[in-house]
Amino acid sequence: METDWDQWKFWFDVSQWGVMVVLSVWIFIDKGRAKNSDAIEDVAMNQQTLDKRVLRLENKAATHEDIAKLTAEVEGLKSTLTRLTVTTDRIHDYLLNKKEG
């Protein structure tokens, strides 16, 4: 029985092509997984950054006491401005009604 080398070469080439196709598909899928992993890591890092920013914001946010103090200060300024307006109006009236002479 004589070996048919052309037939062996044909089947070897077919198997080689099959292995190459399987390997190509596997590499394509693996790269997709790697990209997905990188994207997930980026999202996780962004989430951690946002969590830190929210915690900082919550820790430094104004409390009811701070707002009450600011309200009291604004009321004090309002009172001072009212007195200043009254004084300015008096000076204005005096200057308008002042008789020259």
Buried (B, 14 or more C-beta within 10 A) or exposed (E): EEEEEEEEEEEEEEEEEEEEEEEEEEEEEEEEEEEEEEEEEEEEEEEEEEEEEEEEEEEEEEEEEEEEEEEEEEEEEEEEEEEEEEEEEEEEEEEEEEEEE
